[in-house]
Structure formats: C-alpha cells, structure tokens
Amino acid sequence: MKDLNNEYSGEVEEPEHPFSVLVVDDEPYIRAGVKQLLAAQGYQVAMAGSGEQAMTQLSENRYDLLVLDLGMPGVGGAAVLDFVAERCLDMAAIIISGTTSVMEATTALSKGAADYLRKPFGPEELLDCVAKARRTLRQTRVGRRLQKFYDLPFVGMALSSPESKRWMKCNDRLCEILGYPREELVNMTWVEMTHPDDLATNIAEFERVLRGDSEGYTIDKRFIRKDGVVVFTTLNAKCVRHRDGTVDFFITTVDDITERKRVEEALQESEALNATVFNSLTEHVAVLDEQGVIVKVNAAWERFAEENGAPALARHSVGLNYRSICLSAVGAFGGAAAASAWAGIEAVLRGTRDHFTLEYPCDAPQVSRWFRMSVYPMAAPRRGVVIAHEDITERKQNDEWLRLCEARYGAIIEGQTDLICRFLPNGILTFVNDAYCHYFGRSREELLGANLMSLIPQEDQAGAAAKLAELNADHPSDINEHWVLRADGAVRWVQWRNRAILDEGQDLIELQSVGHDLTDQRQIEERLRESEEQFRLTFDQSPIGAAIVSLDYRFLRVNDTLCQIIGYSADELVGMSFLQITHPDDLDADLAQARQLIAGAIDRYEMDKRYIHKDGSTVWVRLAVRLLRDAAGQALYGLPTMQDITERKRMEAELREMSTTDFLTGLSNRRYFMARMAEELARLQRHDTQRAAVLMFDLDHFKRINDTYGHATGDVTLQHFANLARGDLRKIDTMGRIGGEEFAIILPGADLVAALVFAERLRRKVAETPALMGDQPIPVTVSIGIATMDATDTRVDAALIRADEALYRAKQGGRNQVVAW
C-alpha cells in the first residue's frame, strides 16, 4: 500500500474526542496566555507548571498535543520528551523556549518535537504551529488506522482503480465474501459482479467522487458471487487524491450483511406499523442512593424521558429525589396495583425485601404493551436500589436488532484486537501472532507446542472440541464462542472464526482460528439490558402529570397522573387540544410562551395556570414545558409536565383574605384600607384632575347597645350596618372597619356633593332599617363625616383625619347626621 501520509493531501476525520492540549511552562502568565489563546479556538486545554506535574498528567490523561517549555527548573522539557517517547504516547509536541541555542532546538526536534518556537512569539505563530502539528498528527493516525483496518479478518477490503474500476488489491475476507480466489478477483472489475439493480446507484456515487463533489460514499448493495448467489453488503468507498485533486485510487470496505438483511425482512413483517417505536424504545435504568436520590442514569433513560414528556428527568436526572417521583408515579398503575407497586419499591429501599417485581400494562398512543418492573438493592457496601423496567412485549425483537447494529459497528471500528492461531487436528498450536501472545499473557515459546485446550476452561473444552471436529472439506468454516483462560487468571469470552486447512486430497491437516474478545461487549449488553429495564416506568409512573403534545397543541400521549389531575381518561385526552381545557384567563399567556418556545426564542417556560376539570371545576397546576427537537433543530413535540397546586392556591387565597379582611364584618381591615388610601392618593397626584372623597362613620350610642343587649347583639349590629353599606357601594369603592364601631369608605371619582348625596342616603337607610336580634328590633343610627382627598396631601391619612374631624362635629351636633369638612 502507498504511504498515505505522503500521498494523501485531503482532510481526514477528526478524532472522536475533543482535540486536547497540555501546556507546560513554569511561568504562570505564559501558561495562562497560551491556554486563553487555544481555548478561544475550541481546543480543550490543560496546564502544568513543572516537568514533574506534566509527567503525572500525561500518565493519567490522554492528550493530542504538548506545548512544552524546554528550559524549566528541575525536570526540564527534554526529560518530558523522553518520557513521551518511552511510553510511545500518541501525541505531537511543540517546544517553546526563551533561548536561541541551535543545539537545544536540534535536540528537541530529534526527540520527536513537531516544531520549535522561540519566546517571545506572536499568537499567529503559535496557532500556525498548532494547526500544522494537528494536521500531521491526524495524517499519521489515519495511516495507522488504514493499515490496521486492511488487516481485519471481519471486513472485506480492497484498493480499486478509478479508471478501470478493477480491484487492485484485496484481503482474504473480500475473497470469502465474493467467492473468488484472489488471483481471479484482482483481474476483475467491481462493475461486472454488481447486481444489475444496484449498478446505476453505485456508478452515480462513484462519478460524484471523480467530479470532486464528495470524498467517498457508503451504500448498501448486492454482489453476485462466483457461485451465482446474491450477497448483500454495506460498501464504504473513500478516495485518495493526488495533490492536483484527481483520484489516485479508492479504498473500499465491504461488510457482508446478508444475514442481517434476512433478519431485517423477518422483523419488518411484524413491525411494519410501529418500527420506529420498536427500534427506539430500549431498557433503561436509574441508580438511587439510600435517600432515594438519583445518582446515575444511562443514555437510554435520558432518551426515553425526552421522547415521553419528562424533560426534567431527561436532562437533569442526577440529583432528583426519585422517591417522591415514584410516590406520585404509582398512579400510573391504578387501583390495588398502584398500592402494591409503591409498597414493593419502598420495602426494597428499607431493606425489608431483597427484590420486587411487578408486571403491568401500559397504553401508549399506538399500541398496548406490558412492562415488568424490577427493583433490586445495590450490592454491599453501597446502599440504595436499582430500578429497572423491561418491555416484555418486544424484548426479543429489540435485542436482536441491537445485536445486529452493534455487530455492524464492531466490524468497522478501529483498533480491534484480532487473535490468530493455527493448530493441528489434535489441538497442538503451530502458529500464534503477537496479539494472541499478548492477550493470553504468554510468550510465543510457551504457546507453540502447547495444546489449544489448555487455554479453555475444562467445562467448555468438550463443546469447543466438538465444534472443531465438525470442520472438514464439506464444512470448511465455522464460528464458535466460548470462555478462555489467560495467564493472569482472567476468564474471557471470545468469538472464533475457524477454518479448515486441507491438503490436495481434501484431508484436514491444520486449522486456523481468528478470535475476537466479546467479554466487554457481553457485559455492556447485560448492563444495558439491566439499565433500560428501570427507565421504562418513568413516563407512566411519573408523580407529576406528563404529556407529549403536537405543535398544533394536541395531546399525543398522556400519563395517568395527568388524567387524574384533569379528570379525563387517556382516550378522551389523546387528540384533544389543551386549548379546549385551559381556563380562558390563562390562555393568552400560555399561548404566547408556547409560540416563543416553538420559534426558538426560549428553551423552556414555567407558569401557574388553570385547567377546566371534566366536572367543570377549576384545577391549578404548575406547568413546565420543554420542546423536543430533531438533529437539525426542528421542533417535533412539546413535552409539558404539571403538578396539581390547587390546594396550595386555595390556602394562599385564604391567607390573603385573612391578612386583608375584618373577620367579623367581612370588610377590609384597617391595614388594607390604608393601603387603598395610599393607592388612591397616588392616583390623584398623578392625575390632578381626578377627585375622591373619604367618609367616616360611627354608630351612635353603640356602647349603650352593648351594655343593654350584650356584645353578641353588638356584633350583629356591626354586621347589619356593614351589610347595609355594602349594598350601596360600587365595584371601585372600598369600605373598611377602622376600629370598634368606626367605619370608613373611599369613593373614587366623587366630589363633595356626590359624597353628601351618598352619605345622606345611607344615613336614612340605616335609621329606617333596625338590626334584628332574633325577633327583637335594635334601632341603629349613624353619624357621618365627609372630606375630599387633595393631591397636595403629604400624608396618606390626611383626608381621613379631616373626615374624622367632620364626624366629631356631627356627633357634637346631635348625632344621626352628615357633616362635611
């Protein structure tokens, strides 16, 4: 293969992790300046103030680039470069130094530094050096990856000519996929073995690369093998260009997906109507500490929550009190099942049960499913529980789909370790590669001549031997998986691709196995299954109402808690617009924020709003709404959650009334009345053309009523007067009990004449309408003082004082009369 580092001048893929830089300098201001400059360009930057600190960080973390001061005290830059070289760290280095020594620069470059900058240097100089080092590092890594990738036995790989479309070079796996020996395949073009129905698409993509419209393509296509069998593949072609931009050759990988296609077709027959749901919903897990606080969730949990109306759990799960969430969410079960569910969860949290499981139905918008909830305590010494949710309706289908997807990914991932060995039919090893030796922790000398079965646990030896014994001329290849023993005592699970090596008489003379460690994959799959089991209850068992809402405000899915809050069943709510059940006074505010959310002006909003319950009552909720967007940022669904705060609102209203109302008469108390006086005076001072009058009332001989009939009758008399006066008030008027038998009224907009008319009418009404204590009438009269409010008043109670003086004159003048100040 050509030296791609020299020949390939195009862009290469970025590493999957952010490009990270370690800045090492004993001068703090230089470290800080370099970090600020590089961080502004999007680099991930760490710092070290000495050679010792740099070595520690290099041992513990992975970096792509080292910006290194050569002349530091103690362990200098040269020692750090030696440290990097000794450990074969995959990174580039740029030297920055305040000296002008040519020898020093030569030494640094000989130790592997990519470039050398002399202090002081400009920002552009540093950025150019970093960019150049980054390009060089990427090209070096790509060259290594391509060589490793070409040697993979699980993926067909070839080089092909852009002019003749002929395979120029191919590996054994491609020969195996296409059924041709290498000597035939390298003299053929990929065109002549492409299925006719796929040729036009392949040619179109190929020509786009030749024109320079793209650098490569990935397609699913069919090849026709030498034996006439059609094989389905995933083909990935990348071009390598000359420096003038023309294509030099193509690097092509071919992955046999025939079996996957067969399984996909079988799955599609049963999943045609809801394939998207079945393929995206997987198990999910949350880990809780002993206080019921979420300490960890997996990615499937977050995805499930985001898609099912629980954005708070999707983005901010860690730290939430899951105990309170579950306590509310059990309503999703309904009836006795709900009580049983929470009782089981709580029992495991307390440690009175070692585990708890429950199967329950869940009605989604398109299909009914059954779920199994499992609750298990954390293994000692940790405390807490793991809550798992498993969809037992589609578990097998989803597991198979996940396995196929991961197998495809695993076939092309870079850096796989392949274990290759050859052995005689009796199991004696005759060849092992370096990866095989490293994996098993034994030298080549120890392994050659040893029996293959000595590397397999005794309980698996019979099965492994039986599979190998099946290989012959009629059955030359096979795949087998079993446990293996390493020198360090570790037991690992390995998949082996076994092939029989036959002599000219088709007799078995040797066998070859190519192994791939699947232990981590199996453990990940197991953890994923366990974690995804726990999350599936989140939406349906949420302690707060949750829904998925379309962009035209219609409910697409609701949980049982929301149904309980609003009084409608899920069948009634799905398809209904939330506009239909929102209180009219809250509709405009809710819609305004919803439109801002859809437009992208805000990322969420919260508000207190009212819904109209199915029974006609008003329900207060605390609403929080987020938006689910696709990868392009387009809005998909609204994800509202809501808590019933009706009782809280009722209590708040009662508290407000208690703080502003006189308990006996139901009128405003003195504090609230004076606050209204202040508001009215402020209004007059803003608009000097406005008017207002204040009236003071005092029940005549009220002490005599108390002394004669008792305080209960006195209370009835006060209530009687308050009711009579209240009947003559306008909505804008305010009446308050100032103290004892004294009352006051504010008449906004009234001048002195209007106030006199109002007061005289009320005085006569009171005199003509005695209070009743049982059947006994209690005569009542009232004295009234009137004053107008003046915009020049400097005190809030100035007008009240004037009205009180007028009241005093009314009482002095014989009572039961009106006097103006």
Sequence and secondary structure as in RCSB ss.txt:
>XXXX:A:sequence
MKDLNNEYSGEVEEPEHPFSVLVVDDEPYIRAGVKQLLAAQGYQVAMAGSGEQAMTQLSENRYDLLVLDLGMPGV
GGAAVLDFVAERCLDMAAIIISGTTSVMEATTALSKGAADYLRKPFGPEELLDCVAKARRTLRQTRVGRRLQKFY
DLPFVGMALSSPESKRWMKCNDRLCEILGYPREELVNMTWVEMTHPDDLATNIAEFERVLRGDSEGYTIDKRFIR
KDGVVVFTTLNAKCVRHRDGTVDFFITTVDDITERKRVEEALQESEALNATVFNSLTEHVAVLDEQGVIVKVNAA
WERFAEENGAPALARHSVGLNYRSICLSAVGAFGGAAAASAWAGIEAVLRGTRDHFTLEYPCDAPQVSRWFRMSV
YPMAAPRRGVVIAHEDITERKQNDEWLRLCEARYGAIIEGQTDLICRFLPNGILTFVNDAYCHYFGRSREELLGA
NLMSLIPQEDQAGAAAKLAELNADHPSDINEHWVLRADGAVRWVQWRNRAILDEGQDLIELQSVGHDLTDQRQIE
ERLRESEEQFRLTFDQSPIGAAIVSLDYRFLRVNDTLCQIIGYSADELVGMSFLQITHPDDLDADLAQARQLIAG
AIDRYEMDKRYIHKDGSTVWVRLAVRLLRDAAGQALYGLPTMQDITERKRMEAELREMSTTDFLTGLSNRRYFMA
RMAEELARLQRHDTQRAAVLMFDLDHFKRINDTYGHATGDVTLQHFANLARGDLRKIDTMGRIGGEEFAIILPGA
DLVAALVFAERLRRKVAETPALMGDQPIPVTVSIGIATMDATDTRVDAALIRADEALYRAKQGGRNQVVAW
>XXXX:A:secstr
   HHHH  S     SS  EEEEE S HHHHHHHHHHHHHTT EEEEESSHHHHHHHHHHS  SEEEEES  SSS
 HHHHHHHHHHTT S EEEEEES   HHHHHHHHHTT SEEEESS  HHHHHHHHHHHHHHHHHHHHHHHHHHHH
T SSSEEEEE TTT BEEEE HHHHHHHT  HHHHTTSBTTTTB HHHHHHHHHHHHHHHHTS SEEEEEEEEE 
TTS EEEEEEEEEEEE TTS EEEEEEEEEE HHHHHHHHHHHHHSSSSHHHHHH   EEEEE TTSBEEEE HH
HHHHHHHTT HHHHHH TT BHHHHHHHHGGGT HHHHHHHHHHHHHHHHTS S EEEEEEEE SS EEEEEEEE
EE  TTS SEEEEEEETTTHHHHHHHHHHHHHHHHHH TT   EEEEE TT BEEEE HHHHHHHT  HHHHTTS
BGGGGS HHHHHHHHHHHHT SSSS EEEEEEEEE TTS EEEEEEEEEEEE TTS EEEEEEEEEE HHHHHHH
HHHHHHHHHHTTTTTT SSEEEEE TTSBEEEE HHHHHHH   HHHHTT BGGGTB HHHHHHHHHHHHHHHHT
S SEEEEEEEEE TTS EEEEEEEEEEEE TT  EEEEEEEEEE HHHHHHHHHHHHHHHB TTT SB HHHHHH
HHHHHHHHHHH TT  EEEEEEEETTHHHHHHHH HHHHHHHHHHHHHHHHTT  TT EEEEEETTEEEEEEET 
 HHHHHHHHHHHHHHHHHS EEETTEEE   EEEEEEE  TT SSTTHHHHHHHHHHHHHHHTTSS EEE 
